[in-house]
Every structure is written in C-alpha cells, then in structure tokens.
C-alpha cells in the first residue's frame, strides 16, 4: 500500500465550495481500481492549505487507473477553478 499526499492552496473565500467539490468528486477516486481510502484535511496554521491523503494499492495503480484516465480530467474540472495553480506538492509514501 502507498499513500499519495497532495497539498492544495485554495483561493480565498472558496473553502466551503472546495470541500463540497472534493466530497462530490470522491466517487472518481473510489471507483478507480487500486483505490483504498482518502481523507481531506484543512490546515490549522494556513487555513487556505489542504492536504488530500489517498491510499492506493500501489503508485502504479494511482497513475494508471486514475491520473492517466478521464476520471482525472473530470476531477480537475471540479476543483481546478478553486485552487491557486496546481497542487503545491504531490508525492507517494510507503510504510517502513
């Protein structure tokens, strides 16, 4: 199992809309082969910053079954206008 970590900076005044959009778009992740779970977390020190944590069977499952599919484009279409540019950081981690 790997954990994908994505950090987003949300535009001022768009917090509720972003949280709702991620909730509504969750099915795009959930229906991807290799998906395990996800959670959205809002920053305490930086309220415009969000951390999306997604668990996948493997990094390859994330890339092949989500990023390289139309689901990813749909996901970006739902949240892209609410964030300041691309995700600040996207990385994959494994338990040691």
N, CA, C and O atoms as CSV, one atom per row, in Angstrom:
chain,resi,resn,atom,element,x,y,z
A,1,UNK,N,N,0.840,-1.174,0.000
A,1,UNK,CA,C,0.000,0.000,0.000
A,1,UNK,C,C,0.890,1.245,0.000
A,1,UNK,O,O,1.929,1.274,0.660
A,2,UNK,N,N,0.475,2.268,-0.744
A,2,UNK,CA,C,1.167,3.554,-0.741
A,2,UNK,C,C,0.173,4.657,-0.411
A,2,UNK,O,O,-1.032,4.525,-0.621
A,3,UNK,N,N,0.715,5.741,0.108
A,3,UNK,CA,C,-0.099,6.913,0.409
A,3,UNK,C,C,0.319,8.034,-0.525
A,3,UNK,O,O,1.489,8.412,-0.598
A,4,UNK,N,N,-0.657,8.546,-1.226
A,4,UNK,CA,C,-0.451,9.730,-2.066
A,4,UNK,C,C,-0.777,10.937,-1.207
A,4,UNK,O,O,-1.828,10.990,-0.569
A,5,UNK,N,N,0.124,11.902,-1.191
A,5,UNK,CA,C,-0.086,13.136,-0.454
A,5,UNK,C,C,-0.131,14.272,-1.466
A,5,UNK,O,O,0.816,14.481,-2.223
A,6,UNK,N,N,-1.243,15.003,-1.471
A,6,UNK,CA,C,-1.383,16.161,-2.360
A,6,UNK,C,C,-1.744,17.367,-1.503
A,6,UNK,O,O,-2.667,17.307,-0.691
A,7,UNK,N,N,-1.019,18.450,-1.687
A,7,UNK,CA,C,-1.276,19.674,-0.935
A,7,UNK,C,C,-1.777,20.733,-1.905
A,7,UNK,O,O,-1.155,21.008,-2.932
A,8,UNK,N,N,-2.915,21.321,-1.556
A,8,UNK,CA,C,-3.549,22.338,-2.390
A,8,UNK,C,C,-3.663,23.642,-1.619
A,8,UNK,O,O,-3.892,23.635,-0.410
A,9,UNK,N,N,-3.503,24.762,-2.315
A,9,UNK,CA,C,-3.806,26.070,-1.755
A,9,UNK,C,C,-5.101,26.541,-2.400
A,9,UNK,O,O,-5.178,26.719,-3.616
A,10,UNK,N,N,-6.116,26.738,-1.565
A,10,UNK,CA,C,-7.445,27.109,-2.038
A,10,UNK,C,C,-7.563,28.629,-2.066
A,10,UNK,O,O,-7.050,29.320,-1.185
A,11,UNK,N,N,-8.236,29.134,-3.078
A,11,UNK,CA,C,-8.437,30.576,-3.208
A,11,UNK,C,C,-9.242,31.115,-2.033
A,11,UNK,O,O,-10.107,30.427,-1.491
A,12,UNK,N,N,-8.949,32.353,-1.646
A,12,UNK,CA,C,-9.675,32.990,-0.544
A,12,UNK,C,C,-11.177,32.933,-0.776
A,12,UNK,O,O,-11.658,33.201,-1.877
A,13,UNK,N,N,-11.909,32.583,0.270
A,13,UNK,CA,C,-13.364,32.559,0.206
A,13,UNK,C,C,-13.952,31.344,-0.487
A,13,UNK,O,O,-15.168,31.275,-0.666
A,14,UNK,N,N,-13.128,30.386,-0.881
A,14,UNK,CA,C,-13.606,29.215,-1.630
A,14,UNK,C,C,-13.540,27.919,-0.816
A,14,UNK,O,O,-13.668,26.833,-1.381
A,15,UNK,N,N,-13.343,28.020,0.498
A,15,UNK,CA,C,-13.184,26.825,1.334
A,15,UNK,C,C,-14.388,25.892,1.260
A,15,UNK,O,O,-14.242,24.706,0.967
A,16,UNK,N,N,-15.561,26.421,1.522
A,16,UNK,CA,C,-16.769,25.578,1.518
A,16,UNK,C,C,-16.992,24.944,0.154
A,16,UNK,O,O,-17.311,23.759,0.056
A,17,UNK,N,N,-16.824,25.731,-0.889
A,17,UNK,CA,C,-17.028,25.227,-2.248
A,17,UNK,C,C,-16.008,24.126,-2.584
A,17,UNK,O,O,-16.351,23.127,-3.216
A,18,UNK,N,N,-14.763,24.321,-2.159
A,18,UNK,CA,C,-13.727,23.315,-2.403
A,18,UNK,C,C,-14.043,22.018,-1.659
A,18,UNK,O,O,-13.976,20.935,-2.239
A,19,UNK,N,N,-14.382,22.127,-0.393
A,19,UNK,CA,C,-14.699,20.941,0.405
A,19,UNK,C,C,-15.884,20.186,-0.187
A,19,UNK,O,O,-15.882,18.956,-0.237
A,20,UNK,N,N,-16.880,20.914,-0.629
A,20,UNK,CA,C,-18.049,20.283,-1.248
A,20,UNK,C,C,-17.658,19.608,-2.567
A,20,UNK,O,O,-18.087,18.487,-2.842
A,21,UNK,N,N,-16.853,20.284,-3.375
A,21,UNK,CA,C,-16.437,19.728,-4.671
A,21,UNK,C,C,-15.625,18.448,-4.488
A,21,UNK,O,O,-15.822,17.482,-5.225
A,22,UNK,N,N,-14.721,18.432,-3.519
A,22,UNK,CA,C,-13.931,17.222,-3.260
A,22,UNK,C,C,-14.850,16.099,-2.799
A,22,UNK,O,O,-14.688,14.952,-3.217
A,23,UNK,N,N,-15.813,16.422,-1.941
A,23,UNK,CA,C,-16.772,15.412,-1.496
A,23,UNK,C,C,-17.574,14.834,-2.644
A,23,UNK,O,O,-17.768,13.621,-2.725
A,24,UNK,N,N,-18.041,15.696,-3.530
A,24,UNK,CA,C,-18.841,15.245,-4.675
A,24,UNK,C,C,-17.999,14.487,-5.701
A,24,UNK,O,O,-18.511,13.618,-6.406
A,25,UNK,N,N,-16.722,14.811,-5.784
A,25,UNK,CA,C,-15.844,14.153,-6.757
A,25,UNK,C,C,-15.186,12.899,-6.188
A,25,UNK,O,O,-14.451,12.209,-6.895
A,26,UNK,N,N,-15.443,12.604,-4.934
A,26,UNK,CA,C,-14.831,11.448,-4.292
A,26,UNK,C,C,-15.075,10.146,-5.019
A,26,UNK,O,O,-14.230,9.251,-5.005
A,27,UNK,N,N,-16.239,10.034,-5.661
A,27,UNK,CA,C,-16.555,8.791,-6.377
A,27,UNK,C,C,-15.568,8.513,-7.506
A,27,UNK,O,O,-15.380,7.359,-7.894
A,28,UNK,N,N,-14.940,9.551,-8.032
A,28,UNK,CA,C,-13.957,9.361,-9.101
A,28,UNK,C,C,-12.738,8.602,-8.577
A,28,UNK,O,O,-12.170,7.767,-9.281
A,29,UNK,N,N,-12.345,8.895,-7.349
A,29,UNK,CA,C,-11.271,8.137,-6.715
A,29,UNK,C,C,-11.758,6.746,-6.344
A,29,UNK,O,O,-11.124,5.739,-6.661
A,30,UNK,N,N,-12.903,6.714,-5.662
A,30,UNK,CA,C,-13.432,5.475,-5.087
A,30,UNK,C,C,-13.694,4.389,-6.117
A,30,UNK,O,O,-13.640,3.204,-5.790
A,31,UNK,N,N,-13.974,4.769,-7.343
A,31,UNK,CA,C,-14.270,3.784,-8.388
A,31,UNK,C,C,-13.042,3.414,-9.220
A,31,UNK,O,O,-13.153,2.692,-10.211
A,32,UNK,N,N,-11.881,3.909,-8.816
A,32,UNK,CA,C,-10.637,3.590,-9.522
A,32,UNK,C,C,-10.039,2.309,-8.953
A,32,UNK,O,O,-9.946,2.138,-7.738
A,33,UNK,N,N,-9.637,1.416,-9.845
A,33,UNK,CA,C,-9.025,0.159,-9.407
A,33,UNK,C,C,-7.754,0.455,-8.616
A,33,UNK,O,O,-6.919,1.248,-9.051
A,34,UNK,N,N,-7.611,-0.173,-7.471
A,34,UNK,CA,C,-6.445,0.028,-6.626
A,34,UNK,C,C,-6.639,1.062,-5.540
A,34,UNK,O,O,-5.770,1.231,-4.685
A,35,UNK,N,N,-7.775,1.765,-5.558
A,35,UNK,CA,C,-8.098,2.752,-4.528
A,35,UNK,C,C,-8.433,2.042,-3.226
A,35,UNK,O,O,-9.093,1.003,-3.235
A,36,UNK,N,N,-7.977,2.603,-2.097
A,36,UNK,CA,C,-8.307,2.053,-0.780
A,36,UNK,C,C,-9.142,3.042,0.031
A,36,UNK,O,O,-10.233,2.698,0.486
A,37,UNK,N,N,-8.644,4.264,0.216
A,37,UNK,CA,C,-9.378,5.257,1.008
A,37,UNK,C,C,-8.803,6.645,0.739
A,37,UNK,O,O,-7.744,6.790,0.129
A,38,UNK,N,N,-9.533,7.668,1.213
A,38,UNK,CA,C,-8.994,9.020,1.136
A,38,UNK,C,C,-9.572,9.880,2.250
A,38,UNK,O,O,-10.629,9.577,2.804
A,39,UNK,N,N,-8.858,10.961,2.568
A,39,UNK,CA,C,-9.350,11.941,3.533
A,39,UNK,C,C,-8.831,13.318,3.131
A,39,UNK,O,O,-7.746,13.457,2.565
A,40,UNK,N,N,-9.636,14.327,3.439
A,40,UNK,CA,C,-9.271,15.714,3.160
A,40,UNK,C,C,-9.076,16.418,4.493
A,40,UNK,O,O,-9.911,16.304,5.390
A,41,UNK,N,N,-7.976,17.144,4.623
A,41,UNK,CA,C,-7.625,17.809,5.873
A,41,UNK,C,C,-7.284,19.267,5.597
A,41,UNK,O,O,-6.550,19.577,4.658
A,42,UNK,N,N,-7.828,20.166,6.430
A,42,UNK,CA,C,-7.578,21.602,6.269
A,42,UNK,C,C,-6.486,22.048,7.232
A,42,UNK,O,O,-6.438,21.609,8.381
A,43,UNK,N,N,-5.616,22.922,6.753
A,43,UNK,CA,C,-4.521,23.416,7.573
A,43,UNK,C,C,-4.995,24.246,8.752
A,43,UNK,O,O,-6.002,24.949,8.668
A,44,UNK,N,N,-4.270,24.159,9.832
A,44,UNK,CA,C,-4.561,24.965,11.017
A,44,UNK,C,C,-3.774,26.269,10.947
A,44,UNK,O,O,-4.345,27.349,11.097
A,45,UNK,N,N,-2.468,26.171,10.719
A,45,UNK,CA,C,-1.649,27.383,10.614
A,45,UNK,C,C,-1.933,28.149,9.328
A,45,UNK,O,O,-1.864,29.378,9.304
A,46,UNK,N,N,-2.251,27.428,8.266
A,46,UNK,CA,C,-2.522,28.035,6.958
A,46,UNK,C,C,-3.882,27.524,6.489
A,46,UNK,O,O,-3.967,26.465,5.866
A,47,UNK,N,N,-4.939,28.268,6.785
A,47,UNK,CA,C,-6.305,27.806,6.525
A,47,UNK,C,C,-6.626,27.621,5.054
A,47,UNK,O,O,-7.582,26.919,4.723
A,48,UNK,N,N,-5.864,28.223,4.168
A,48,UNK,CA,C,-6.111,28.051,2.731
A,48,UNK,C,C,-5.438,26.795,2.190
A,48,UNK,O,O,-5.590,26.464,1.014
A,49,UNK,N,N,-4.696,26.097,3.041
A,49,UNK,CA,C,-3.968,24.911,2.598
A,49,UNK,C,C,-4.709,23.641,3.023
A,49,UNK,O,O,-5.151,23.505,4.164
A,50,UNK,N,N,-4.830,22.721,2.071
A,50,UNK,CA,C,-5.488,21.437,2.314
A,50,UNK,C,C,-4.545,20.304,1.959
A,50,UNK,O,O,-3.758,20.398,1.017
A,51,UNK,N,N,-4.640,19.232,2.733
A,51,UNK,CA,C,-3.879,18.018,2.470
A,51,UNK,C,C,-4.872,16.920,2.108
A,51,UNK,O,O,-5.767,16.596,2.888
A,52,UNK,N,N,-4.705,16.361,0.935
A,52,UNK,CA,C,-5.514,15.223,0.499
A,52,UNK,C,C,-4.634,13.990,0.616
A,52,UNK,O,O,-3.577,13.906,-0.010
A,53,UNK,N,N,-5.079,13.033,1.423
A,53,UNK,CA,C,-4.342,11.790,1.631
A,53,UNK,C,C,-5.145,10.659,1.009
A,53,UNK,O,O,-6.277,10.394,1.413
A,54,UNK,N,N,-4.550,9.990,0.018
A,54,UNK,CA,C,-5.235,8.890,-0.679
A,54,UNK,C,C,-4.380,7.640,-0.555
A,54,UNK,O,O,-3.180,7.665,-0.828
A,55,UNK,N,N,-5.005,6.553,-0.145
A,55,UNK,CA,C,-4.303,5.274,-0.065
A,55,UNK,C,C,-4.622,4.455,-1.306
A,55,UNK,O,O,-5.781,4.320,-1.701
A,56,UNK,N,N,-3.569,3.910,-1.916
A,56,UNK,CA,C,-3.668,3.101,-3.125
A,56,UNK,C,C,-2.951,1.776,-2.908
A,56,UNK,O,O,-2.096,1.663,-2.029
A,57,UNK,N,N,-3.297,0.785,-3.703
A,57,UNK,CA,C,-2.570,-0.487,-3.680
A,57,UNK,C,C,-1.105,-0.276,-4.041
A,57,UNK,O,O,-0.217,-0.919,-3.481
A,58,UNK,N,N,-0.862,0.637,-4.987
A,58,UNK,CA,C,0.499,0.910,-5.455
A,58,UNK,C,C,0.526,2.277,-6.136
A,58,UNK,O,O,-0.519,2.827,-6.484
A,59,UNK,N,N,1.722,2.815,-6.323
A,59,UNK,CA,C,1.874,4.065,-7.069
A,59,UNK,C,C,1.367,3.874,-8.488
A,59,UNK,O,O,0.728,4.762,-9.053
A,60,UNK,N,N,1.655,2.712,-9.060
A,60,UNK,CA,C,1.226,2.416,-10.423
A,60,UNK,C,C,-0.299,2.439,-10.544
A,60,UNK,O,O,-0.834,2.909,-11.548
A,61,UNK,N,N,-0.997,1.934,-9.523
A,61,UNK,CA,C,-2.467,1.956,-9.541
A,61,UNK,C,C,-2.964,3.393,-9.593
A,61,UNK,O,O,-3.896,3.700,-10.337
A,62,UNK,N,N,-2.352,4.275,-8.812
A,62,UNK,CA,C,-2.746,5.682,-8.817
A,62,UNK,C,C,-2.547,6.298,-10.199
A,62,UNK,O,O,-3.445,6.947,-10.736
A,63,UNK,N,N,-1.370,6.089,-10.762
A,63,UNK,CA,C,-1.054,6.698,-12.053
A,63,UNK,C,C,-1.893,6.086,-13.173
A,63,UNK,O,O,-2.572,6.805,-13.907
A,64,UNK,N,N,-1.848,4.778,-13.303
A,64,UNK,CA,C,-2.508,4.099,-14.425
A,64,UNK,C,C,-4.033,4.152,-14.338
A,64,UNK,O,O,-4.704,4.351,-15.351
A,65,UNK,N,N,-4.580,3.978,-13.145
A,65,UNK,CA,C,-6.032,3.843,-13.003
A,65,UNK,C,C,-6.745,5.136,-12.639
A,65,UNK,O,O,-7.973,5.167,-12.553
A,66,UNK,N,N,-5.975,6.211,-12.422
A,66,UNK,CA,C,-6.622,7.496,-12.135
A,66,UNK,C,C,-6.004,8.624,-12.958
A,66,UNK,O,O,-6.690,9.232,-13.779
A,67,UNK,N,N,-4.733,8.908,-12.752
A,67,UNK,CA,C,-4.104,10.066,-13.404
A,67,UNK,C,C,-4.162,9.972,-14.925
A,67,UNK,O,O,-4.388,10.978,-15.599
A,68,UNK,N,N,-3.962,8.783,-15.465
A,68,UNK,CA,C,-3.938,8.619,-16.924
A,68,UNK,C,C,-5.309,8.293,-17.505
A,68,UNK,O,O,-5.402,7.743,-18.602
A,69,UNK,N,N,-6.376,8.627,-16.775
A,69,UNK,CA,C,-7.731,8.352,-17.254
A,69,UNK,C,C,-8.550,9.637,-17.313
A,69,UNK,O,O,-8.125,10.690,-16.837
A,70,UNK,N,N,-9.718,9.524,-17.901
A,70,UNK,CA,C,-10.641,10.657,-17.978
A,70,UNK,C,C,-11.123,11.077,-16.588
A,70,UNK,O,O,-11.522,12.225,-16.391
A,71,UNK,N,N,-11.089,10.159,-15.631
A,71,UNK,CA,C,-11.506,10.495,-14.259
A,71,UNK,C,C,-10.677,11.649,-13.706
A,71,UNK,O,O,-11.204,12.527,-13.022
A,72,UNK,N,N,-9.393,11.646,-14.000
A,72,UNK,CA,C,-8.521,12.718,-13.509
A,72,UNK,C,C,-8.920,14.059,-14.113
A,72,UNK,O,O,-8.965,15.070,-13.412
A,73,UNK,N,N,-9.210,14.070,-15.408
A,73,UNK,CA,C,-9.638,15.313,-16.056
A,73,UNK,C,C,-10.942,15.817,-15.455
A,73,UNK,O,O,-11.122,17.021,-15.270
A,74,UNK,N,N,-11.844,14.904,-15.153
A,74,UNK,CA,C,-13.112,15.288,-14.523
A,74,UNK,C,C,-12.854,15.837,-13.120
A,74,UNK,O,O,-13.452,16.837,-12.722
A,75,UNK,N,N,-11.970,15.187,-12.377
A,75,UNK,CA,C,-11.586,15.641,-11.033
A,75,UNK,C,C,-11.046,17.073,-11.095
A,75,UNK,O,O,-11.472,17.941,-10.334
A,76,UNK,N,N,-10.103,17.304,-12.010
A,76,UNK,CA,C,-9.515,18.640,-12.152
A,76,UNK,C,C,-10.561,19.671,-12.555
A,76,UNK,O,O,-10.505,20.825,-12.131
A,77,UNK,N,N,-11.519,19.243,-13.381
A,77,UNK,CA,C,-12.577,20.151,-13.782
A,77,UNK,C,C,-13.454,20.589,-12.620
A,77,UNK,O,O,-13.997,21.693,-12.628
A,78,UNK,N,N,-13.592,19.734,-11.631
A,78,UNK,CA,C,-14.432,20.045,-10.473
A,78,UNK,C,C,-13.722,20.904,-9.434
A,78,UNK,O,O,-14.370,21.685,-8.738
A,79,UNK,N,N,-12.398,20.773,-9.316
A,79,UNK,CA,C,-11.694,21.515,-8.266
A,79,UNK,C,C,-10.710,22.557,-8.793
A,79,UNK,O,O,-10.315,23.458,-8.054
A,80,UNK,N,N,-10.312,22.447,-10.050
A,80,UNK,CA,C,-9.249,23.291,-10.589
A,80,UNK,C,C,-9.482,24.785,-10.454
A,80,UNK,O,O,-8.541,25.536,-10.200
A,81,UNK,N,N,-10.720,25.225,-10.620
A,81,UNK,CA,C,-11.018,26.659,-10.551
A,81,UNK,C,C,-11.047,27.186,-9.113
A,81,UNK,O,O,-11.193,28.389,-8.896
A,82,UNK,N,N,-10.909,26.298,-8.139
A,82,UNK,CA,C,-10.978,26.680,-6.730
A,82,UNK,C,C,-9.610,26.732,-6.059
A,82,UNK,O,O,-9.492,27.148,-4.906
A,83,UNK,N,N,-8.581,26.308,-6.784
A,83,UNK,CA,C,-7.249,26.278,-6.187
A,83,UNK,C,C,-6.320,27.254,-6.894
A,83,UNK,O,O,-6.534,27.640,-8.044
A,84,UNK,N,N,-5.287,27.633,-6.167
A,84,UNK,CA,C,-4.292,28.564,-6.677
A,84,UNK,C,C,-3.230,27.766,-7.422
A,84,UNK,O,O,-2.242,27.335,-6.828
A,85,UNK,N,N,-3.432,27.568,-8.725
A,85,UNK,CA,C,-2.498,26.806,-9.542
A,85,UNK,C,C,-2.660,25.311,-9.357
A,85,UNK,O,O,-3.724,24.835,-8.963
A,86,UNK,N,N,-1.607,24.578,-9.642
A,86,UNK,CA,C,-1.598,23.121,-9.485
A,86,UNK,C,C,-1.454,22.783,-8.005
A,86,UNK,O,O,-1.242,23.664,-7.171
A,87,UNK,N,N,-1.570,21.509,-7.696
A,87,UNK,CA,C,-1.276,21.085,-6.330
A,87,UNK,C,C,0.149,21.521,-6.010
A,87,UNK,O,O,1.054,21.364,-6.829
A,88,UNK,N,N,0.338,22.062,-4.827
A,88,UNK,CA,C,1.651,22.526,-4.419
A,88,UNK,C,C,2.654,21.387,-4.436
A,88,UNK,O,O,3.804,21.554,-4.842
A,89,UNK,N,N,2.194,20.221,-3.987
A,89,UNK,CA,C,3.089,19.069,-3.919
A,89,UNK,C,C,2.263,17.798,-4.012
A,89,UNK,O,O,1.223,17.676,-3.365
A,90,UNK,N,N,2.723,16.866,-4.808
A,90,UNK,CA,C,2.127,15.533,-4.862
A,90,UNK,C,C,3.281,14.548,-4.745
A,90,UNK,O,O,4.245,14.616,-5.508
A,91,UNK,N,N,3.178,13.637,-3.790
A,91,UNK,CA,C,4.226,12.641,-3.587
A,91,UNK,C,C,3.599,11.358,-3.066
A,91,UNK,O,O,2.472,11.355,-2.572
A,92,UNK,N,N,4.345,10.275,-3.183
A,92,UNK,CA,C,3.886,8.961,-2.732
A,92,UNK,C,C,4.806,8.470,-1.616
A,92,UNK,O,O,6.020,8.667,-1.658
A,93,UNK,N,N,4.203,7.830,-0.623
A,93,UNK,CA,C,4.946,7.338,0.532
A,93,UNK,C,C,4.557,5.903,0.833
A,93,UNK,O,O,3.438,5.475,0.549
A,94,UNK,N,N,5.506,5.157,1.418
A,94,UNK,CA,C,5.211,3.791,1.840
A,94,UNK,C,C,5.583,3.634,3.309
A,94,UNK,O,O,6.473,4.321,3.811
A,95,UNK,N,N,4.903,2.736,3.984
A,95,UNK,CA,C,5.154,2.458,5.391
A,95,UNK,C,C,6.500,1.756,5.548
A,95,UNK,O,O,6.855,0.895,4.742
A,96,UNK,N,N,7.236,2.122,6.574
A,96,UNK,CA,C,8.524,1.463,6.833
A,96,UNK,C,C,8.527,0.810,8.201
A,96,UNK,O,O,9.526,0.207,8.595
